[in-house]
Amino acid sequence: MSSVLIVDDAAFMRMMIKDILEKNGFEVAGEAANGEEAVTLYKEANPDLVTMDITMPDKDGLEALKEIKGIDPEAKVIMCSAMGQQSMVIEAIQMGAKDFIVKPFQSDRVLEAINKVMA
Amino acid sequence: MDANHVNAITRAAKSIMVSHLGMSVEVNAPYVTASDIASEQISVILGVNGELEGQIICSMKEDTAKSIVGTMMGGMDIQHLDDMSWSAIQEFGNWIAGTTATELSKEATTIDVTPPVINEGASSFHASSSFITLPLTSQIGDLNVHVSVKKSKALK
């Protein structure tokens, strides 16, 4: 079973992503509410995949992505962005993010991105 | 205020209600509100900066907020608004603001939006600038979007 680390500052978004993952046979390796927690949890849990929000307090998703790629160049990270953040999404892809999903998203789109990256 | 900017925000609010929440929505004629704005029981306040500066305030009755949260959670019946509900309502504000940013980018206007803040309890907002109110009617109640945006001073 693939394990996923969910990173988003909004409790509601973490709940929604967790729900989609658990209903489709994924294991939730952990939940982080900011980039700092994400990096710590990545080291601890070593998940197969990370869903990473971009805009977060303290350390944002781009900084966390950079650190995680530094720890594990093979890390699979999918960015979750709001609409209107195209420039940050492009930067994330250049930094090694595998794909991105735009909020508000449909569960089909989340699964499509995850299955593609895990394949 | 530029009519194009107001129209972009109207399209964004309507699109979130219709496309993402599946509501049928009617947009009524916008009107200019004086600098005192009546807030319904729940308001989401978002700051706009970048090429435009100002605020977007989405105001609604508590029952409407509960219906929006319930729909966002996949059809749940929300009895009272808890911490998870507040997070959902903030996200609702983010969706409207994010879609507004996309709509404005089509008009070659770039904005950033500050994290949402929620005001709970019927009250009033007082501002030095006037607001335009976009009244949206849906089957789950009214959503009033109060907008005050103007060209950023730094760019004039």
Interface residues (C-beta under 8 A of the other chain):
Chain A: A10 A11 F12 M13 M15 M16 D19 T55 P57 A82 M83 G84 Q85 K103 P104
Chain B: I16 H20 M72 M73 G74 D83 M84 S87 A88 Q90 E91 N94 W95 A97 G98 T99 T100 A101 T102 S105 I111 V113 P115
